[in-house]
Amino acid sequence: MCGIVAIHSYERPVDEDALARATRILRHRGPDDESVWLSPDGRTGLGHRRLSIIDLETGRQPVANETGSIQAVVNGEFYGFEEIRIVLESKGHRFRTKSDSEILAHLYEEHGRDALRFLRGEFAFVLWDADRQSLIAARDRFGIKPLFYAETAGQISFASEVKALFAAGADREWDAESFYQQLFVFLHQDRTLFKGIKQVPPGCFIEIRGARPELRRYWDLDYPKANDLTPVDESIAVGRVRELLEDSVRARLRADVPVSGFLSGGIDSSAVLGFASRFHDRPVSCFTVSFDDDDYDEMSVAEHTASALSISIEKVSVGPEETVRHFTDAVWHAETFGVNWHAVARFLLCRSIRSRGLKVALTGEGGDETFAGYLQMRQDLQQTAGTRAPAAGDLNDVDRQLGFVPSWIQKLAASRAVFSLFLSEPPAWNPYARFVEQFQDGRQLQGRNRVHQSLYLWIKSVLPNYILFSERLEMAHAVETRLPLLDHHLFEYSRTLPVDYLIRGATEKHIFREAARPVLTEEVYRRPKHPFLAPPALRKGAEALQTLIRDTLRSATFRSIPFFDVAAVEAVLDRLDRIPDAQRHNVDTALLMMISACALCDRYGLSA
């Protein structure tokens, strides 16, 4: 995994200094090499910061075809590239490196835009085709790898992180609508918090010929309609899921450097490391975050799993003082609001991994999306089977559009309602209705089981804009994470299974549990869902975090952000230690989001 930049000018040569600045600021993503390429006419520039993992010696980018008419920079991994390379070589293509990234230039030369359907993995890339005078920028199916862009007068720029676009000259302003959307629900799939800066949605690409960027989708979740779900023998389904899991993990063990892993007390990371320990020809070490609160600490469960798998485990302790010390750095890298303090823990976890000389880690993200592992999805299934209460307030419009309100949106609306107390002026629109409107062509929602509808909305929003933003926390320390449970082959099978194979009674991820059971301890196999969350700031023993909150929200920076009612926020700060227990979680999240906005404002010099 690496950092990529591209600037394409419609009329005049690109600013070479801007390209160099944007590439240089991504050094943390790729400390092993830096390269910049300009087209002969000077109107297209590509930048690359390399984290060398496959082909350590000759994998420099941009990658190109034989004639150099196709040039591309790639961030991520293409799995199964060896087989694709063999096919391409049989058709006369000649390679100059052993890198997985190089297949892109030749695949595109052979198949054009259809090359995307052959790619498997976590990736984002920008490719310049000189013969067609065409630029293509694409992002993987689930949005594991980020790709942002900004259009300014006469040019368009792409980068792995927003900070690179700022370095290239993009305006540093809040996007008011997106700011409110992120406070109440989640960003639209093509938006960011920053005015004029967008993201390529997951499963999409942008093609530019002339001066007309066109956004197109090459892959979608495509859940079958409820009446089209085909019964399958459960034992056959368990075997097929296990087979696909094993294949996905094997593919992600391919590296020319040692592979490590994240391990929690949950089923997802335990299953991934369980299969990895079976298949890898070298020991796989694992790392676990440990908190100073027993309700959140999973160290003992992780230690039992590591012992059963005979793999080494390293404890990374994260307390309030460490969180305060690294908070602003973590937010600078994340480029968005935190909604739980675990983001800083992830940042410190990857720092520890890198300090041991490691570059690659397997993670369990995506299991809950692929196999409906969230409690809210079980609630949606129960809602399908029984009666439901009518929606109220802001959720009426969602109910009218979908015919129900997904449980995760109900829960989010209840927790974020606290912002109505903190805003200087509430938005004039309904953020929940506007969120759902972006999917109103209906082709992916109509006729689907409610669990699948709920998952669709979640995977299009919460997954890339909350769960997967951790990629930037990991790459802050040049640690490449690989996500076997977000393999599209595995997902495309799981989406065809009857919903009761995913949720069986009170058990989420039933089929996954059975498929992974051979590598799980009995403790983990029977353990209910336990999300990776850090302890809240509003608790005894976390005075350092409370001081950070008070100091930040009484600062000039906070007063400069135009969206909040300063007096209302300060009134809460005055009684921070007296907030009722029932309100603490929601207030804690709101305060964290507000101090995240302050950190972004300070570090990026944002204006209204």
N, C-alpha and C positions, 0 to 999 in steps of 0.2 A: 504494500500500500504506500501511497505517495501523496504529494501535493501537486495539483495541476492548475495551470492558468492558460487562458487563450484570449487574445484581443483581435477582433476582426473589424477593419475599417472599410467603409463602403466607398470612400473616395480618395483619401490621402494616406500616406504611410503611418503606421502606428507609432506611438511614442515609445521608443526603445527604453527610455528611463522608467516609464510607468510599468512596462512589462517586467523589467528587472526588479523594480521595487515590489511588485505583486508576487513575483516568484520568491524573492528573498524572504519575505515575511512568513512564508510557509516552511521555513527551514526546520521547524520542530517536527513537521510531518515527514521530512526526508533529509536526515542529516548526512547521508552517505554520498550525495552527488547533487549538482545543480547544472541544468543546461537550459539554454534559450535558443529558439530557432525562429528565423524570419523567412517568409516567402521571398522569392526573387523580386517581386514588385513592392515588397515592404508593407503590404496591406494586411497580412495575417501573421500573427506572432504566437508562438507556443512556448510555455515555460513549464519546467518540471523539476521538482525536488524528489530525490529518490531515496526510498527505504529499501535496501537490497535484501531480498529474501529468496528469490529464485534466480539462478544465473548471476552469481555474485560478481563475476568478472566482466561479462560483456552485455549486460542488460540495460545499457544506457538508452535514454529516450531523448527525443521522439523516436518512435518506431516507424519504419517506412517500408514500402514495397520495393521491388527491384529497381525501378526507374526513379524513385524518389518523388513521383507525382502524388503519392498519398503519404501524408505525415500525420502522426497521432500521438497524443499524450494520454496515458492511462493511469488511473488510480484504482488499485484493487487487485483482485485475483480472478483469472479464468481457469476454472477447474476442468479437468479432462482435456487440457490443451494438447497433450502429447498425441492423442488419437486424432484430433483435428489437424494437427501439423502433418501427420503421416498422410492423411487424405489430400491435403493441399500440395504436399511434395509430389504425390503421385500425379497431380495435374500440372506439374511443371513449376510450381512456386519454389523459390529459393530463399532460405533464411540465413541471416547473418549472426543471430544470437540463439541462445537456448532459453530465452525468456518466454513466459506465458503470454506477455503483452503483445509480442510480435505477431501472433496469429491474427490480431485484429486487422492490420493493414492488408493482409493477404485474403482474409475472409471477406472484407469489404470489396476488394478488387474482384473477387469471384462472384459475390452475391449482392453487392450494393447494400441498401438499407436492410435487406432481409438477413444480413449477417447477424443481426441482433438475436434472432431466434436460435442461433447455434451457441450463444454465449451462456455459460453457467457460472454463477458466482456472485461476488460482491464487487461492483465496479461502477466507475463513472469515467467517461472519456470525451475528448474533443478530437475530431478528425477533419483534416483539410484535404479535399480532393481538387487538385489543381486543374485536371482535365475538365471537370464539370463546373469548376469555380463554385464549389459547394462546401459548406461547413456543417458538420453534424456534431451535436453534443447530446450525449445520452446518459441515462442513469439506470441502475439495475432495477429489477422488478419490484422489490420491496422498499427501495430507498435506503439501503444499508449505507451506501456511500453517498455523501452529499455532493450537490452540484448547484451552485448559485450563478445568477447572471444579472447584468445591468445593461440597459440600453441608454446611451447618451447620444448627443448630437453627432450623427455620422458614424457611430460604431457600436458594437456589442462586445461585452467582456464576460468571460466565464471563469470561475475559480472554485476550488474545493472548500474555501471558507470565505465568509463575508469580509473579513479583515483584509484579504487580498484585493477585493474590489475597492475597498476604501483606499488602500495603498495605491491603486491604479487611478484614483481620482473620483470615484463615485461620491455623491453627496452623503453627508452623515446626518441623516434626519430620521426621526421616528415616523412610522406610518401609523397614524392615529387609529384607523379602522382595525388594522392588524393588532395593535396594542390592546384594544378593547376585546377583540376576538380571543386573544391569548389569555386574557384575564378570566373571561367567563367560560370559554370552552377550549378550542384549539384553533390554530391558524388554518386558513385554507391551504389546500395541498400545493398551491403554486405561489404562496406568499411568504414573506418574512416580516420581522418587526420593523424593517427599515424601508423607508420610502424609496421607490425606484429600484429596489433589489428583490428579485424573485428567485424561486428555486424551480429547477426542472422536476416535475412530479415523478414519483416512482413509476417505472414501467413506461416512460415516455422518452422521446427525443425531440430536439429542435433541429430543423434543417433550414439553412439560410442559403438562398441563391439570389444574387442581386442584393436588394436591401429589404427583403421580405422574410423575416423569421416565421416559420410555421411550426407549431407545436403539434406533435402526433403521438398517439399511444400505440405501442407495439405489443403490450401484454396487459391483462387484467385478471382479477381474481376469478371471475366466471363461475360463481357458485351455481350448481344446477337448480332449476326450478323445483319446488317442493315435490311436485308430482313426478319428477324425472329421476329422483334418487333411487338407485337400483339396489335391492337387497343383495347382500353378499354374505357367505358363510363367515362367521366371526373368526374361526380359527384360520381361515385363509387370509382374512384381513389383517389379523395380528402378524402372521408370517410375512405378508407383503410390506407392512409398515416396518417391521424389524429389518427386512432386507434393504429397504430404502434408507433407513437410518444408518445401517452399517456402511452402505455405499457413500452416503453423504459425509460421514465422519472420515472414512478412508480418504476421500478426495481432499479433505481439508487438512490432512496430515502431510500432504506433499509440500516440502520446503527444504531448502538447502541450509537451514539453520534450525536449532532446537525448537521444539514446540512445547508450550506450557498451557495452562488452563485456569479459568476462574472456577472456584467451587464454593457453593453455598450449601444450605441444608435442603435445597429443593430438588425435585425430581429431574428437572431439565439439565442443569449442569452436571448432576450426578450421572445421568444416562450418557451424556456426551463424553465425559471423562472415563466412564466405564467401558464404552466401546473403544475409545482411543487407547486405553491401556492394553486392550486385547490386540489391537492391530498395529500399533506403532513399533518400529524396530529399535527405538531408543526410549529411555524412561521419560515419562511425561510428569513434570512437576506441576503442582497446583498452588494457588494463592487464595486466601480467604480473608475477607474483612471481618474484624472483630470489634463490636461496639461495647461500651461500658454499661449497657442496659440489657438485662437478661431477656426482656420481652422482644428485643430486636437482634440479639446476638445468636448466630447459628454455628459458632465455632465447634461446639462439641459434636453436632450432627455431621459436620464436614469432616472432622477428624475420624469419626467412625467409618465414613465412606472411604477416605484416603487409606485407612488401615486395611479395610477389606479389599481394596484394589492394589495394595502394596505400592502406593505412590507417595512421594514426599509431599508434605504440605507446609506452607509458610504462612504464619499469621501476620496480618497487617492491622495493627491496632489504630483505630480512629476515634478520638474523643473530641470534646468541644474546643479545646485549645488548638488542636491541629486543624480543625474545620475553620476556625476563625482565621488562622494564619494563611490558609491557602484559598479562602473563599473567592477573593476578587480575581485571582489567577484562573481559577476554575471557570468562573463566569466569562472571563475574557475569551477563553478557549471555546466554551460552549455556545456563546453568541445568542443566548436566549435566557428566559427566566428559569430559575430552579423552582420546583414545586415540592421537593423533598430534599433534605440535606444529604441524601445518599450520593448526589452528583459529585460532591467534594470527596466522598469516600472512594468513588470510582477513579477519580483523578489521582488520589494517593495510592490506590491499589496498583495502577499502571506505572506510577513512578517507582514503586518497589520492584515490579517485574523488570523494568528497564535497568534498574540498578544492579540486577543480577545478570546483566548482559543478555537478556532475552528480548526477542522482537515479536514473537507470535504467541497468541493465546486463543484457545477455543472457549466459546461462551455458550450459555444455554438460552440466550434471547430468542424469541420466536416460537417457543413451544406452546405458549398460551394462545398465540394467534393461530398457529397451524392446527391445534387440537382443542380449541375452545376451553382454555384452562381457567378463565376468570369466573369468579362467583357471579358476577353480573350476567354472564351468558347462561348460567344455570337458572337464574331468576327469569331471564327472557324465555327459557324453555317452559318453566312453570307457568309463566304468564300466557304462553301459547295454549297450554292445556286447560287453563281455568279462566275465571273472570278477571277483569282488571278494573282498577279505579280510573275514572276519567282524569286526564291531565289537567293541570291548573297553571294559571299565570303564563309565563313566557313559553312554557312547553306546549301550550294549546296548538300553536302553529306546527310544531313538530308532529304532534299526534295527527293533525289534519293531513299533513303531507305523507306520513308513513303508514298511518293507521294504527300506530302504537308509538310509545316513547321507549327507546332502548334503555335498559336499566342503568347502564353506565352513564348515559346522559342525565338521567334523573338524579343519580348520585352526585355527578359533577355540578349540576345546577344547584343542588342543596348546599354543597360545600362552598361554591363560589358566590353564593348570594350575599356573603359578607361584604363583597366589593361595593354593593349598593350603598353601604355606609361610608366608604372611603373615597368615592369618586367626587370630584368637584362638579361634574356634570355627566350623568349617565348617558350612554349612547342613545341616539334617537331611533335606532333600529333594534330589532330583537336578535341578539347574537346567535341564539340557538336555531331560530328559523333560517337565518342567513347561512349558518353552517351547513344545514341540510340542503339548502337550495343549490349548492354547488354540485349536487349529485342528482339533480332533478330531471335528467334525461330518462331516468328510471330503468334503463336497460339492465343494470346490474342489481336492482333491488326488487322490482316487481315480480311477484309470484314466488319469491324465495321464502324459506323458513325464517322465522323471526331471528333465530340464533345467527343464521347466515347474514341477514340484513344488519344486525348489530355488529357482527364481526367485520363486515365490509366497511362500515363507517369508522370503526375503530382502527382497522389496518390502514385506512387511507389518511388518518389524522394523528391519532395518539401514537401509533407505532413510529412513523418517521419523525414526528415533531416533538416527541417526549422520550420514548424508549430508546430510539436509535440516535438521538443527538449525543449520546455517550460516546459515539465514534470520535467526536472531536476532543473529548476528555482523554480518550485512549491515545489518540494520535498526538496529543500534547506532549507525550513522552515517546513518540515514535514506536508505539506498540500496535501491531496489526491484530485485530480480533477477527475471528472467523466464526460464522454462525451456522452450524450444520442443520439446525431446526428451521432455518429459513431457506432451505434448498427448494427451488421451485418444482423439482421432480417429486419430492416428498409432499409438498403442499398440493400439487395437482392430483395426487392420489387421495389425500385426506379429505379434500373438498367433495369427493364423490361418495363418501361414506354416510350412512344414515346417521342422523344427529344423535340418536341414542347410543351409538358406538363411541361418540365423543363424550357425551355426558350421560352417565348411568346412575340414576337416582341422585344421591348426594355426592357422587364422585365425578370430579372433572377429569378430563383427559384419560378416560377409561382405556381406550385402545392403545394409547401411548404407554400407559403404565404396564399393560400386558406385554407389549412388544419389548419394552426395556427391562422387564422384570429380571432376566438372567444376569444383568450387571448391577442391579440395585440391591442395597441392603433392605431387609424387611422393614426397618425403621423408615426409610425413605419411601419405599413402595406404598406404605400405608399412611404416610404423612399428608395432611391436607395442604392446600395451597398456602404458601407463606411468602409474600412478595418481599423483594429486597428493598427495605426501607431503613433509613437511619432514624435514630430517636429524635423526637421533636425538641425544639429549643425551649419551649415553655414547660420546663420540668425542673425539678430539683437537681442540682449538680451541673446544670448547663448555663451557669451565670455568665460565662464568657460569651456565649451566643446571644444572650439577652442584652449584654452590653453592646455587642456589635449592632444589634437591631436598633437599640435606643440611639446610639451615636449616629448611625447612618440616617435614620428617619428624622433626626433633628438637624441634619446638615443642610448647607446651602444647596448642595446637589439635589437633594430631595425637593426642596422648595422650587427648584428650577424646572422640575418635570410638571407639565401643565395639567396632568390628568387627575391629580389627587387633591382631596380636601385636607390640607395640612393640619388644620385645627382638629378635625375629626380623628386623624391618625394620632396626633399628639395626645388626645384624650385617652386613647387606648394605651399608649405608652405609659401614661401616668398610673394606670392600674394593671400593668402587665402581670404582676404576680397575684392578681385577684380575679383573673378571668375564670369563669366557671369551667369545670372539667368538660362539660358537654360541648363547650365552644372552642376549646383549646386547639383541637386539630385544625379546624377551619381557619382560625385566626393565625395560627402558626404558618400555614401555607400562604395566606395572604401577605403576611409580613415578609416572608422569604421572597415572594415574587416582587414585592416593592423594593427590597434592598438589592435584589438582582438587577432591577431597572436602574438603580443608582450606580451599581458597579459598571454596567454597560455605558451609562452616561459619562461617568468619569473616565473610563479607559478608552472610549472611542470619541469623546468630545461631541456627543449628540446634541442636536437642537430640536426644537419642537417642529 
